[in-house]
């Protein structure tokens, strides 16, 4: 299947399984334990990493991308791009093909080398649109022909990126999953759990550090050090991270019943959307030192939003106690709530 100049391969459909992580004692802490994921939907993934030519062509109207580094050839994978750059590319691809966008945001900020931030960024996996692949989708696609010693690695690459699909192409027609450049996936980093998950799309958020996941190894890594279960780099990866050996590829297609995990390994089938962003709060109240507490009717738990940081997020407190009518104390440190509905005993 082709979308514009990019070729895509269809994967999965129903009752497909993939294993993330590893129980190998040599695996890193953030790669353990192994977790089985069932994929109960169809998705497409691009045959190759997004090239400099594709990136320039799609984002040509953005001044921030007029002079891309490390692009001596249009057939080289685009690198030195962060998560936000990849999101803008995916959104623009969706709009060009007449689809809705999987990502929404309030304001895009730009520096001399691309997008420096997307305020109030939200991802809706149920939209029929271009997006970054989830870690589970990426591993499922890569597992069909995982041969790091046949890709561009530290032993044969001359420590530089090569034109896409210039080495091993697997039986599905997908190339450069192992080696050439490392790749962004869509997921927030969260520890795996031992129990299986269906249609896994990553963590609810990136925690205090805002960590994200990258996959695949690059031309800097030895073939022996590349593993399907690897999910990071030598440094902590956040949305603004960039490197000369990190690029991305796209996925396409909706995930109708997505499942997130929180940092305690609990499944969440829905993420509460924050309709009022930090700019709205600042405009209405003259400050962003604001907290909102509420009941999540899906779970009965107490949840809150803290707007004092750069990226407000919903935090849910799992408890056996039912929560109704929460009120925050004036100092912002405590919440009082009822254990029953108003007018009901208790």
KEDRENLUM-887492 format. One record per residue (C-alpha): x, y, z. Coordinates in steps of 0.25 Angstrom, whole numbers, plus 5000, padded with zeros to 4 digits. Example, Ala and Ser with C-alpha at 12.3 -4.5 7.8 and 13.67 -1.06 7.14 Angstrom:
504949825031505549965029
//
This chain:
500050005000500550144997500250275003500850384994502350344992502350245004502150105004501450025015501249885019500049825026500249745039499349675049497849665048497349575060497849485070499349525068500349515079501649585082502649585094503249715099504349715108505149605113505449515125506949495121507749525133508649615124507549705120507449845126506549875137505649955128505549835119504949735129504149655130503549595118502149635115501249575105500349665096499149625088498849705075497449695071497449805060498049835046499149935045500149985034501650015036502550085026503549995019504650085022505050205031504550335027505650395018506150535017505450555004504050515010504350605022504650725014503550705004502450685015502950795024503450895013502551005018503151005032504351105033504951025044505250905035505850985023507250945026507250805031508650745037509250615032508450615019509450595008508450505000506950505000507050355001507750365015506850345027506550475034507250485047507450595058505950605060505150595073503850535076503150665073503750675059503250535057501850565062501750685052502150605041501150495044500050605045500450665032500350535025498950515030498450645026499050625012498350495010497050555015497050485029496850545043498050555051498450455063499150565070498550705075499250815082499050955086500251025082501550985074502851055078504051055069505551075070506651085060506650935058505150895058504050875068504450905082503050875088501550845086500750895098499650815103499950695093498950585093498950455085497750385081498050245076496550225071496750315060496950265045498250345043499750345042500550335055501750275061501650125063501450065077502549985083501749865081501449895067502949915064503349785071502349705063502749765050504249755053504149605058503849555044505249575040506149615051507649605046508549715052509749655046509149675032508749825034509649945036510349925049511749975055512449865048512049905034511450045034512750125035512050195046511050275037509550255033509350195019508250215009506950135013506749995009508249985005508549865013507549745018506149745014505249645021504249555015503149655017503849765010504249845022505649895024506649955034505849905046507149855052508249965050508450085041507750185050507050165064505550195063504550275071503250195075502050265081502050205095502350275108503250185115502650105127503149975133502649845127501849755136501749595136500249585132499849595117499249715112498349735099498549855089499649915098500050065094501050095105500950175118499950275122501050375123502550385124502650405139503450505145504550505135503550495123504250375117503950315103504350195096505350175084505650045077506549975067507950005069508750085060510050085051510850115064510449985071511049845069510049745063510249665076509749775085508449795077507249725083505749735079505449755094506349875095505550005098506550125100507850185098509150215106508450335112507050365117506150395105505050505106504150565095505250675092506450575091507150575078508350505072509050485059508650335059507250345063506050355053504650295051503750225042502150235042501050145045499550165040498250115045497350125057497450045070495950035074496149975088497550035093498149995107499050075115499850035127500150125139501450115146500850015156500549915144499049945145498349945132497550075128496550065116496350215115497150335117496450465123496650575113496950715119496050805112496550935119498050955117499051025124498851155116497351155118497651145133498651265133497751345125496551325134497251325147498551405145499351285150499751145147499851105161498551035160498050895163496750825160496250695167495050615161494450475162494850375150493450315147494050205140494850155152494250225164495650275167496050415172496850485160497550625159498250715150499350805154499550915145500850975151501750895142502050915127501250785123499950775132499550625133498450545140498850465152497950365157498050305171497550165171496850125184495750035189494950155195493950215186494150365184493050475182493050625182494550655184494950785190496450835190496950905203497351055201498851015202498650915191499250795199497950725203496650675197495350645205494350565199493050485201492950335201491550345195490650435186490050565191488850535199489150385201489550335215491050335218
//
